[in-house]
Amino acid sequence: MSLRHWTLKKYILIIFLFLLVTDAAIFFNIPFIRQTFGFLFFTIIPGLLILHIFRLNKLTFIKKFVVSVGLSVAFLMLSGLLLNCVYPVVAKPLSFYPILLVLNIFTLLLALFAYLRNKRDFSINEVINIKYGGENRLLSPLLFAIIFPLMSILGTHLMNIKGNNTILITMLCLIPVYIIIIVVLKDRISEATYPIALLSIGMALILMYGLRGNNVLIGDVSIETYTYHLVLAAGRWIPSGFYDNYNACLPVTILPTIYHYVLNMDIYIYKLIYQLFQD
């Protein structure tokens, strides 16, 4: 059955299967799959379900993606905050099993509400409403932009372990050439190329800076890392445990703790995940 014939039940079932695969990868700690599926699911799907609940299905794909990420991050922080409130019934509410259980329950509730709100007039075309621009538009400039973040990650890793910055220099030379090309071909490329290009170039430049070295950089991020490690050690957020402004911020205390247990990552939450959010 083609994508356009998907019913709401099949769409929700796919999300449910995505959740099962993500849970399995997290529970059995499957390298790379845990990080990839865990990040993609809990950073996009909860927010997308919230958009369905509010029946904002007709947003353009780019807007829907951005809003879904923002709502998902808010969902993670508020879920962690509610979970933190069950102390002392649960001694360490912000630990692996409570976090995974609560995220699953809340996500399933969102899926249920999304189903009830859209069961009468659901259309998969409104969910995946990507408008490319016609057959005469060039696809290669859009796809080529994806190479920049990959070059940034690979090049920075190579520079960290070998001191070789060849890939990074090549990337920095390709970016202005690519910009000139899409300007010259402006009448032959899709409008979707511009936000993808901007996102990819910005992501590449930020990752090149954030992934430097094997430790967090000196500055505010070092205090933020220390603050969230206090939450990890205590298994809960204690507002009065550390008298600093950062300890009052959910993105510094609860959010990285949730990503830590979902993705099995530590300093790379700030060096990689948060760098993507800044872009």
ZIJORA-V520156 format. One record per helix or strand of 3 or more residues. SS is the DSSP state (helix for helix, strand for strand). FROM is the first residue (numbers start at 1). LEN is the number of residues. If there is no record, write none. Layout:
# ZIJORA-V520156
SS,FROM,LEN / SS,FROM,LEN
This chain:
# ZIJORA-V520156
helix,3,3 / helix,8,20 / helix,33,21 / helix,61,24 / helix,96,23 / helix,124,4 / helix,140,5 / helix,147,16 / helix,166,19 / helix,192,19 / helix,220,15 / helix,245,4 / helix,250,14 / helix,268,11
